[in-house]
Amino acid sequence: MARILITSALPYINGVKHLGNLAGSMLPADVYARFQRLRGHDVLYVCATDEHGTPAELAADAAGMDVRAYCDEQHDIQKRSGEGFSLSYDYFGRTSNAPNIRLTQHFAAVLEEKGLIAERVEEQVYSIDDDRFLPDRYVEGTCPHCGFERARGDQCDSCGRLLEPTDLKEPYSKISGSKNLEVRETKHLHLVQTQMETKIRDWVDASTEWPSLAKSIAYKWLDEGLRDRSITRDLKWGVPVAQGGTARPGFEGKVFYVWFDAPIGYIAATAEWAEARGGDWESWWRTDKGADDVTYVQFMGKDNVAFHTVSFPATILGSQEPWKTVDKLKAFNWLTWYGGKFSTSEQRGVFMDQALDILPGDYWRWYLTANAPEGSDAAFTWEHFQGLINSDLANVLGNFVNRITKYTVSKFDAALPSAGTPGEDEAWMAAELDQRLPALVAHMEAMEFRKAAAEVRAIWAAGNEYLTKAEPWVKYKSDVDAAAVGVRTGLNLVALFGILAQPFIPDAAAKILDTLGVPDDKRSWEFGDKPGASLLDALPHGMAITPPPVLFAKIDDAQVAEWAERFGGAPSE
């Protein structure tokens, strides 16, 4: 039994996350966690709300709330959204909680001992009208590289370049819109990444289980040359620049930069899990305490890769303490919305709470996994969503389950028949499973979720083709035993389809398996060698069969038109 630690990029606290956030980190991490649990492994999947930094203050101000109260409210909302999508976190923590404050201050102290923290005077934008220094995200303007007019002071959302506020052209205050700005001197702590460049490059070179997207982003940063990065900000909300409860002299009004403390939140969320559940968090994170046998897997969108392949490793490796570093880093491209990006700040696209108001979580889980933005950006359109759901879930899976279970009730007294001997059609189906199940498992192990969903769909489709070949409803007229073979095989395929569906559409899978009475210990993904024939005769003969409720309703054109009107993105003429 392997020990697998899974983290997904921490969702930011400023509002409910959109479907692009879900598709690029939280959902694939959950699919993978469920898969590995079904393989019998010891899995710990942790996440947390990322609560510090400028956007939290701005969102709280806009809501007319104290920032702590705002974060309390939003954490609960995001937790409920995750539950609505059946995200199986072992723990969902908060970066504003005590463990993250303690660990962030610890890392800062250790890094300074190692000579990797420097106190420097730097120039920073000051808003005269707001009477305050403006941290990077409080400043917006025109990107000097691509000309995007709403670039932030830390990064351009258009070209992806990292920026400093002083790089922007025509800068203005995000708070007031004022252009009455000047550059003043202020003192900050810097992480001396330049001293870590060789060590980080060697670490990236040695990381063999990253997709090319993650590697290419890491090397781009390294090839352009690392820069020392400020890790403190002139803000009130955040981890205080302090040690042992005492503020660092001259830093009384400053906090650590959110991108310094947020990744440490992975460790802190595990510590919260241990406090709440009685676990041992150090055995998952410290190689001197048992974490040397842990496989650590991270999931994130491509805009977060640089911080996870350079800045966070600089913190972890620079500490020279025995912390566990990532083994497999799964990076995703973007899910696009009618030619543009989903955007929290612009309220563009469909958000997790809105999606759940429209349809249950399984609909979205299947679509976002089958259409995962892995090799390239993936476009969301209402008509593609409608077509995929109606084809895959309503027709291929739902119709199969519905017709074979109802036929059993009507013709075989609602019991799984035992008569008849398998023949050529069953041999064909067994061969399909013998070929496709190992391919499916291989895709899941490789975190190729789009290919895995395609393989699951192909297995479902093969089941439908089997029923077309076997024709139990035709054979019933002349040979009831031959029909019984087809029905028995079909019912066992229903059970298998439910088992395979568990990582992707867990609620529907549970309905199928619960209806058939499949015990928990028979729901695993341990298939063995050449499992096809045994899987087609696994259910007890004579067991009672009750058709499950309708699993998936088809999406009609009127619904698509209504959603397009509500959210934007007109359907094709």
C-alpha positions, 0 to 999 in steps of 0.5 A: 500500500503506497502513501500518496499525498495530494494537494490542489492549488489553494482556491483564493478567498475572494469569491466563489471559484469558477469552473476553470478553477475547478477544472484546473486543480481541485477536480482532477486532484479529487478524481486522482485521489478517488482512483488511488483510494480505489486501488487500495492506497493510503491517500491524504488529499488536503486543500485550503482557502488562500486568505491573505493578500490584497484581493482579500482586503479589496473584496472585504472593503467592497462587501463592507465587511471586516476582512476576518469576517469576510474570510470566515464567510467565504471559507464556509461558502467555498467549503460547501461548494466543494461538497456540492461537487463531491470533492473528497478532501481529507481536510479543507483548511485555511491559511489564516489559521494558526498552523500556517502563521507559525510555519510561515514565520518558522521558514522565514527565520530559518531562511534568514539563518541560511543567508537567504533572506535579505533586508533591503530598501526598495522603491514602491508606489505610494498613492497620495490620495489614498495616503498609503503604499500600494502593494503590487495588486493594488496597482494596475496599468498597462503591461510594458511587454504586451500592452494589456491595459489592465495588468496587475502590479505582480503579473499580467493576465494577458501575457503571463509575465511577472511584473513589479508595480513600477514596471507598469505604464500609466499606473493607477490605484486599484483602491480609488482609481487615482493616478496621483502616484509617486515612488517612495522608498520602503523597507522589505525582506527579500528571498535571495533566489539568485543564490538558489538558482543552480540548486533549483535547476538541478532539482527540476532536472531530476524531476522526471514525472512532470508533464512538459507544460510544467517543465517548460514553465520552470525552465523559462523562469530559470533560463531568464535568470531568477530574481530576488523576490520581495516576500513582505508587503505593506498590508495589515491582513496577513502573517505578521513579520514576527518571531515568537510573538515579537514584531521585527523592528521596522516591520510592525506594519507589514506582513508576509507576501501571500505568495510566500505563505500560501504554498506553506499552507499545504503543510499547515492544512495537513497540520490542521488535519492532524489536530482535528483528526488525530493524525501525524502530519510530520510523517507526511511532510518530513523525510526524517519522520517517515515521509521518505516513502510518500509520493507527493502529487500537486495539481494546478493551473499553468499560471501557478506553475512558476511559483511551485517550481521555483519560489516554493522550492526555494523556500523548502530547499533553502531551509535545508530541513528535511521537507518533502518536495513534490514528486509529480506535478500535474499542470493544466492549461486553461478552460476558456469561455467563448474565446476568453478566460474565465475570470473571478475579477471580471465575473466572466463565466459560470461559477461553482455555486451557479453551476450547482443551481443548474445541474447536479455536480456529476454533470459538471464533473464528467464534462470538465474531466472529459474535456480537461485542458491538458494538452492545450486550452479547452473551450467551454461552450453550451452546445458542447456541454449539452452534446457531451452530457446527452451522448455520454451520460444520458444515452451511453451510460444512463440508457444502458443501465435503465433498459437492462435493469428494467428488462430484468424486472419485466422478464426475469422476475427482478432477479439476476438469471443463472441459466445459459452458457456464455458464447462468442458475444461474451468472449468478445466483451471479455476481450474488450475489457481485457484490453481496455481496463489496463489502458484505463488504469495506465491513463489514470496512473499517468494522470491523463484524465481526458484519455481516461474519460475517453477509455471509460466512455469506450467501455460503456460504448462497448457494453452497448455494442455487446447488447446489440450483438447479444440481443437478449430481447430477441432471443427471449422469444425462442431461447430464454436461456440464451437471453438469460446469458445476455441479461446476466452479462448486461447486469454485471456490466452495469456493476462494472460501469458503476465501479469505473464511474466512481472517480468521475461521477461518484454520486451516480456511481453510488446510486448504481452500486447501492441499487445492485447491493454491491458491497464496499469491498467489491468496488475497488479498481483491482482488476487483476490480469485478464479480468474480463470473463470473471467481471462478466459473472461476478454478481450472485445468481438470483440476486434481486434487481431494482432499477436505479432512479433515472441517472441523467436527464437530457439537456434540451435546447430551451435550457441551453438558450436560457443558460446562454441568456443568463451567463452569456455565450450564445448557442450556435444558430 
